[in-house]
């Protein structure tokens, strides 16, 4: 038997909500059990999309860097942006995708600081693109429970 992690998390969450929480007191302990069940439900949802979201986001950041190159006159930053834009994810362990994402986001911050200080049309275009990507990134991270 191969337990599917999503199913295990689902069964645990349902068990906590339906079987355990109603029999727990005082109420703050019951609330803690219910909160744990909600967290397990969120983890289950995120588990299904965890690698894809990071690959998509890393690709979007690299494309943004490629498009931003003409607006960046600082050689050192432009070189780092070009290097990052030329990379791709080759390992799909979550820890490796997260590390790449952290590096890319650090570079995004540097780029954002720069373009906010410039007044050229190119810089304004890049800044607008950065804000669109930040919004898209937030949307990609939303869980179905966020609508409640």
C-alpha positions in Angstrom: 0.0 0.0 0.0 1.3 3.4 -0.9 -0.3 6.1 1.1 -1.0 9.3 -0.9 0.1 12.2 1.2 -2.9 14.4 0.1 -5.3 11.7 1.2 -3.5 11.2 4.5 -3.7 15.0 5.2 -7.4 15.0 4.3 -8.2 12.1 6.6 -6.3 13.7 9.4 -8.1 17.0 9.0 -11.5 15.4 8.7 -10.8 13.3 11.8 -9.7 16.3 13.8 -12.7 18.4 12.8 -15.4 15.7 13.1 -14.1 13.2 15.7 -11.7 15.0 17.9 -12.7 18.7 18.2 -16.3 18.1 19.4 -14.9 16.1 22.3 -12.2 18.6 23.4 -12.6 21.2 26.1 -12.2 23.9 27.1 -13.2 25.8 24.0 -9.7 27.3 23.4 -8.3 23.8 23.1 -11.1 22.9 20.7 -10.3 26.0 18.7 -6.7 24.9 18.5 -7.7 21.4 17.2 -9.9 23.1 14.6 -7.1 25.4 13.6 -4.7 22.5 13.2 -7.3 20.8 10.9 -7.5 24.0 8.8 -3.7 24.1 8.5 -3.6 20.5 7.4 -6.2 21.3 4.7 -4.1 24.2 3.5 -1.0 22.1 3.4 -2.8 19.5 1.4 -3.8 22.1 -1.1 -0.4 23.7 -1.4 1.3 20.3 -1.7 -0.5 19.7 -5.0 0.8 22.9 -6.6 4.0 23.6 -4.7 6.6 22.8 -7.4 4.6 24.2 -10.3 4.0 27.5 -8.5 7.7 27.9 -7.8 8.7 27.0 -11.4 6.2 29.3 -12.9 7.2 32.2 -10.6 10.9 31.6 -11.2 10.3 31.7 -14.9 8.3 34.9 -14.7 11.0 36.6 -12.7 13.7 35.6 -15.2 11.5 36.9 -18.1 11.0 40.1 -16.2 14.8 40.5 -15.8 15.4 39.8 -19.5 12.9 42.5 -20.4 14.4 44.9 -17.9 17.9 44.8 -19.2 17.6 47.8 -21.5 16.5 50.0 -18.6 19.5 49.1 -16.4 22.7 51.1 -17.0 24.6 49.8 -13.9 26.9 47.2 -15.3 27.1 45.0 -12.2 23.3 44.8 -11.8 22.7 44.4 -15.5 25.2 41.5 -15.6 23.5 39.8 -12.6 20.1 40.3 -14.2 21.4 38.8 -17.5 22.9 35.9 -15.7 19.7 35.2 -13.8 17.6 35.6 -17.0 19.7 33.0 -18.7 19.2 30.4 -16.0 16.4 27.8 -15.7 15.3 25.5 -13.0 17.0 22.1 -13.5 16.3 20.6 -10.1 12.8 20.3 -8.8 13.3 19.6 -5.1 11.2 22.2 -3.3 14.2 23.3 -1.2 16.2 24.0 -4.4 13.3 25.8 -6.1 12.8 27.9 -3.0 16.5 28.8 -2.9 16.4 29.9 -6.5 13.2 31.9 -5.8 14.9 33.6 -2.8 17.9 34.6 -5.0 15.6 35.9 -7.8 13.4 37.8 -5.3 16.5 39.4 -3.8 17.5 40.5 -7.3 14.0 41.7 -7.9 14.3 44.0 -4.9 17.5 45.5 -6.2 15.9 46.1 -9.6 12.9 47.6 -8.0 14.9 50.0 -5.9 16.8 51.1 -8.9 13.9 51.7 -11.2 12.0 53.6 -8.5 14.9 56.0 -8.4 14.9 56.6 -12.2 12.6 58.8 -14.3 12.9 57.3 -17.7 10.0 55.7 -19.6 11.9 52.4 -19.6 12.3 52.5 -15.9 8.6 53.3 -15.4 7.7 50.4 -17.7 9.9 48.0 -15.7 8.5 49.3 -12.4 4.9 48.7 -13.7 5.9 45.2 -14.8 7.4 44.5 -11.3 4.1 45.5 -9.6 2.1 43.3 -12.0 4.4 40.4 -11.2 4.1 41.0 -7.4 0.3 41.0 -7.8 0.4 37.8 -9.9 2.7 36.2 -7.3 0.2 37.0 -4.6 -2.6 35.5 -6.7 -0.5 32.3 -7.3 -0.1 31.9 -3.5 -3.7 32.2 -2.6 -5.4 29.2 -1.0 -9.0 28.3 -1.5 -9.5 29.2 2.2 -8.5 32.8 1.5 -11.9 33.5 0.2 -13.5 33.0 3.6 
